Amino acid sequence: MAKKSAPKETKQAAAPHKGESATVTEALHAGEGILRLAPTWVPRSFLMPGKRIKLAPQDVYALGAHRGGIDERWFSSTTAAANEGAPADEGLSYVVYQGKRAFTLKDAVGTDGAKLVGPAIWNKYHRWPVYSKFFDNFGPIPHHMHQSNAQAAKVGLQGKPESYYFPPQLNALGNNFPYTFFGLEPGTTKADIRRCLERWNEGDNGILNYSKAYRLQPGTGWLVPPCVLHAPGSLVTYEPQWGSDVFGMYQSLVEGRPVPWSLLVKDVPKEKHNDLDYLVDQLDWEGNVDPSFKDHHYLEPIADRETASEGYVDRWIVYGKVHGEELFSAKELTINPGVKTTVKDKGAYGLIAVQGSGRIGKLALQTPAMIRFGELTEDEYFVSHEAATGGVVFENTGSEPLVTLRYFGPDTNPNAPKVGDYKKK
């Protein structure tokens, strides 16, 4: 039987040349330290799109059915997506300048990193080491983990802690499984999980029999360290995380769809691809069987300070430390109609608008109802360290609340709340 050729790859746009220093400087000057970003769409071949992140329905498979449906939008990303068959720039954010995609945010940071991400982050990481995304699926994702730094380093990569927040504006529908499995039930043994891996090719390997699902509530979130199993549910999720795309899927069948073994071992040394003990030992056992898992990982919004009388509220939505380190954090800013305020932060951030319209600095801020693939929107920005620390003027020029989500890099907000502090409200 003749082998069919794969469909021709469709790129998001022609890849522009690398941004030169003068162009980056011009764009920063024009936006007064704020860079407008084009939407960055990412497909996942092993998942079913939930169709709630405002990409036009006819464009969900714009990259080709062989690549899978587009179920993610990445924000202020200098991290490439680890997708088979992907172009080199998939996952990278592009700066919009003079009405076109001019250069990647990664190139801009490489050109003027200290000014963009701040001296502390630049001197330590020499990059913007975090990113965020919306992921939007019709059903659940396989029970999986993200490797630690030590584990990922064995294949030349970095580990990935992450966090979740479920924006109410995008979750009018919960789709078919608004529950997430986290960790493993206390009493589960390594032998139990090894037997699940042994049953990989027998259909459902039964790993969810050893886990617990939590009902997801819009307006809340979770902090997820590396090496902890989780099977995210079907709410649209805002996900600040470390700048890596490593993972290992430990569930062999999801909603009747087989998960290939390659997705379990894609970020494992080749000589360990069939070493079941190694694969089980990747898991943080104490973290997975924690009997107080929710107490140690669940988040609810906390107002930064009382500003309701001023017509706006700024709330922490992602906070807490991972193994003693503050790696990322995020806030939700809600501004009432007609209100104009200056917001000062301690460092650079990536921002996405989820409701309303107005201005950020001198630039338009508009939440779209629907986005065509390749369209340049006015809902996403990267705010440089200099602009953020100097203060950014936000103005709501519409008739409904203006709501934005913004996430920060490591060690930017050392005074952010701790996990569990929402109980003190």
Sequence and secondary structure as in RCSB ss.txt:
>XXXX:A:sequence
MAKKSAPKETKQAAAPHKGESATVTEALHAGEGILRLAPTWVPRSFLMPGKRIKLAPQDVYALGAHRGGIDERWF
SSTTAAANEGAPADEGLSYVVYQGKRAFTLKDAVGTDGAKLVGPAIWNKYHRWPVYSKFFDNFGPIPHHMHQSNA
QAAKVGLQGKPESYYFPPQLNALGNNFPYTFFGLEPGTTKADIRRCLERWNEGDNGILNYSKAYRLQPGTGWLVP
PCVLHAPGSLVTYEPQWGSDVFGMYQSLVEGRPVPWSLLVKDVPKEKHNDLDYLVDQLDWEGNVDPSFKDHHYLE
PIADRETASEGYVDRWIVYGKVHGEELFSAKELTINPGVKTTVKDKGAYGLIAVQGSGRIGKLALQTPAMIRFGE
LTEDEYFVSHEAATGGVVFENTGSEPLVTLRYFGPDTNPNAPKVGDYKKK
>XXXX:A:secstr
           SS       HHHHHHHHHHTTTEEEB  EEEE TTS B   SSB GGGTTTT GGG  EEEEEE
S  S    TT  TTTT  EEEETTEEEEEHHHHHHHHHHHHH HHHHHHHSS  EEEEEE BSS   SEE   HH
HHHTTT     EEEE  GGG S  TT  EEEES  TT  HHHHHHHHHTGGGS   GGGG EEEE  TT EEEE 
TT  EE  SS EE  EES    EE  SEETTEE  THHHHTTS GGGTT HHHHHHTS HHHHT TTHHHHHEE 
 EESS  GGGTEEEEEEE   BTTB   EEEEEEE TT EEEE  SS EEEEEEE EEEETTEEEE  S B TT 
  SSEEEE HHHHHH EEEEE SSS EEEEEEE TTS TTS  TTGGGG 
